[in-house]
């Protein structure tokens, strides 16, 4: 458990993951009935990117800072509609216009949830779980637990709500994490097949990711989408070259939104590469 997200908060991978999360939450909020959120590897929920740890890597400067600068130049209407809810949340946390605070997924969920909704945030590291609990305060909609996120995919599913989203983004500290991602997702999916699932993964070597996609396909999980952003040439597996999401049961609008969003992020955030990729692993039935 050496991973600390503070070093990476607000980077290009967070930008993609969190814009997609806001789009999913907007979709869920269109109906009055409550929805449920499970974040299996939640982190601390809020990050001071002006501090020494975030400044040491500076990843947020090539991520959220670059993206907000592009926003300030003016975006085409379709991208503005897709990205503005995410930008608005960043602005709420940084009212002076200087980005010093970046929200993790739990904070975004808390800000976008309604009184009738519920969220479970699971974090394995004790210190991070304690900090997350402080950030959530006494909000009775939010439940923080120091636990193994993989176990939560079985113990906390299915929820009493019929609709919701499960976010799975482990730290990938173990060599078999991609295989475990799919295996543990399938266990949760068997318990709650109607939920939206968002599985995050880093792209270092292409073949590793392709094998995970093939495992999803072989499992026959209908309505599963693969969305990727590559910002570095895939000439070494020793760095983070890209980021991706497997999205199961995506909102019906999300594929078309990603067709607009991914090329924009590739142009804006790319370094030695500016590529994006979107495909149905298994199309809707």
Residue, then its C-alpha position, 0 to 999 in steps of 0.5 A: x500500500x505505497x500508492x498515494x494519489x496526491x502525487x497524481x491528482x489532477x493529471x490527465x488520467x483524472x481528467x478523463x475519469x472524472x469528466x466521464x464520472x460527472x456525465x454518468x452522475x448527470x444521467x443518474x440524476x435525471x430521474x427522481x428515484x435515488x441512485x447508489x454509488x460505490x467507490x472501491x478504491x476511494x483515496x482521500x477525496x480531496x487533494x491540495x495540489x499546491x502542496x509539496x507532494x503534488x508540486x514534486x511531480x507537477x502532473x496536475x499542471x499537464x492535466x487539469x491546469x492545461x485543460x482549464x486554460x483551454x476552457x478559458x480560451x472558449x470551447x465549441x458548444x458541444x464540448x462546453x456542454x460535456x465539460x462544463x459540469x466538471x469545470x463548474x465543480x473545480x471552480x466551486x472548490x477554487x473560487x479565487x480562480x487559482x487551482x489549489x484544490x482538486x477533488x477526488x471521485x468521492x468529492x465529485x460524487x458528494x457534490x453531485x448527489x441529491x438528498x435521496x442518494x447514497x454513496x459508499x466509499x471504501x479505502x484500504x489505507x487507514x490514514x487515507x480512510x481517516x482523511x476521507x472520513x474528515x472530508x465527508x463530515x457528518x453527511x449521512x448520505x456518505x458512508x466511509x469504510x476502511x476496508x479492501x475495495x475488492x471485498x466491497x464489490x461482493x459485500x456491498x452489492x447489490x444495493x437496495x437502489x436499482x440504479x447507480x454506478x460502481x467506480x473501480x480504480x485500484x492503484x495497480x501496485x501488483x503485476x496481476x492487477x489487470x487480471x484481478x480487475x476483470x475477475x473481481x468486476x465479474x463477481x460484482x456484476x453477477x450480484x448487480x448486473x443493472x448497475x453502471x460500472x466504470x473500470x479505470x486502468x493505466x496504459x503502459x504496455x498495449x498487450x496487457x490492456x488488450x488481454x483485459x479487454x479480451x477477458x471482458x469480451x470472452x465473458x460476454x458482458x453486453x453493453x461494454x465500452x472501451x475508451x482510451x487516451x494516449x499521451x505518450x508513445x508506447x515505446x516503454x512500459x516504465x511510465x504512464x503512457x495513457x489511460x483508459x476506462x471499461x464502461x459497462x452499461x453506459x448511459x445511452x448518450x455517453x458513446x457519442x459524448x466520448x466521440x467528441x471528448x476523447x479527440x479533444x483531450x488527446x489534442x489538449x493533453x498529449x505530449x509525445x502522442x495525441x491519440x484516442x480510442x473508442x470501441x464497443x467491446x460488446x455492443x448493447x444487446 
